[in-house]
Amino acid sequence: MTTGTGWIPIGITQIKSFQGIFNGNNKNLKNIYRNSEVIRDSGLFGFISNSIIKNLNLYGEMNTKVNSDIGGLAGKATNTTIENVNNYANVTSMVGGNTLGGILGTALGENVIIKNCANYGNITNSNNAGGLVGLNSGILTIENSYNEGTITNSLGSHAGGLLGRDNARQIQQQF
């Protein structure tokens, strides 16, 4: 699916979020393509809650033309552990007002843990742009994870190698 809107995210809203265990068994998910014009939370998953996502490599393009949260893995997550996930997909915004991250657009609420993850994709044009997470609005732990992608934020707002913006001031970094 490399034309039109492309992939429809799993768990597109908080009410219809993905909840469970997703083990990618260290497989490569290639050519995932998302060109969002309507759905606000986008990635392989839209919204993840009360879950474990692990052992996956993502390749492709994630683009948005609406104000949204978009990540290589997911738009938003709460009370979720993400482990051994590598993003090679580029994440791009065509408009301002977005939150973009290589793994997550936004970490919110309770206990989001990102462990042994990496972003290699480029993150381009957002109000909140981060190599791993665009915006933290909850309790976020980043452990043994890194970014090698380029963060380009021509909007002049919040950007960072691991985290674009921290609204909660409750981040733990373990190296």
Phi, psi and omega in degrees: 000095181235018177225170180062218178277342177076219185298135171264120186300149174282127180071074192279346178220169178298321179293326180250038184289157171287131177225116180156199179247127176240110178252111180282357179052037178059028179275160175261124174260106187255156175061029173287133186225131177224124176236084189281124174242348183228307186292129187276325180254113187227153178160200170302317174250149173275300181226129179242134174217147177051051189223168169233124176240127185208158169059065184210143174241126184249134178228139176150211182222132174239116182234149176223144177241009178232162175293116187202174172252125184219138178217164176301317178269309185205155175289312181217153175212146172219146179047055187221143173251128178242120187224137178056046176247129178242129178252125174247358182283141172279140180240120189226141174249135177267350181224167177279177176081017182253164175237117185236140175211155179295323177258305182231143168291305182224133169259124182222165178068223189272141161035075168261123182243125175244116190226129178055045180243159177214149172243130176244350181281159177272139180247122190228129171060092178203159172289323178232106184235124179223150179299320177256310184225133178286316184216132172254123175233034182201217178254111186240131173242127175244120185230128175049048182228158184205169178235133172241359179281164178270133177255118179241119182231087181285353180279348176075022181257213187281131178209147178198159181296317177258312185229129180287312183209138178247105177274339186266338183059029178232060180252141176241129176243128179236125182244000000 
